[in-house]
Amino acid sequence: MMNDIIGLFLLCVGVLFNFIGCIGLVRFPDVYNRLQAGTKCVTLGTCLILLGVVFMATTGATAVKGILCMVFILITSPTAAHALARGAHKAGIKLWDKSVVDKYAEDKQ
């Protein structure tokens, strides 16, 4: 019973983070800021949803699969976002006018 309450709470918080990340994907001004929203919020939200599933799981196999999926997402999502940001920068996609730091350009110098 207590596991179900904790699991449901984690599911709700995860859905909230995913929703906020999706709003960021629509509202942020450039590809780099959008990647930030998509990577941080959606990764945390999806991991919280999977953790909620782990708490609510009735079998050990389901819990192990949830944990393995969390590890996979935690490794691949930031790596993919980094590759996309680097590719966008190399392709010449400009930062937002009000951006104050461009680490890729600093590295070139």
VENKADA-V512325 format. One line per field, one symbol per residue. phi: phi as a letter, one per 40 degrees, with the letter a starting at -180 (. if undefined). psi: psi as a letter, one per 30 degrees, with the letter a starting at -180 (. if undefined). burial: I if it has 24 or more other ideal C-beta (glycine too) atoms within 12 Angstrom, else O. A space follows every 10 residues. Layout:
# VENKADA-V512325
phi: ???
psi: ???
burial: ???
This chain:
# VENKADA-V512325
phi: .ccccccccc cccccccccc cccccccccb cccccccccc cccccccccc ccccccccbc cccccccccc cccccccccc cccccccccc cgccccdccb bbccccccc
psi: eeeeeeeeee eeeeeeeeee eeeeeeflfl eeeeeeeeee eeeeeeeeee eeeeefkfle eeeeeeeeee eeefeeeeee eeeeeeeeef fgkllkegkf kieeeeef.
burial: OOOOOOIOOI IOOIOOIIOO IOOIIOOIOO IIIIIIIIII IIIIIIIIII IIIIIIOOOO OOOOOIOOOI OOIOOOIOOO IOOOIOOOIO OOOOIOOOOO OOOOOOOOO
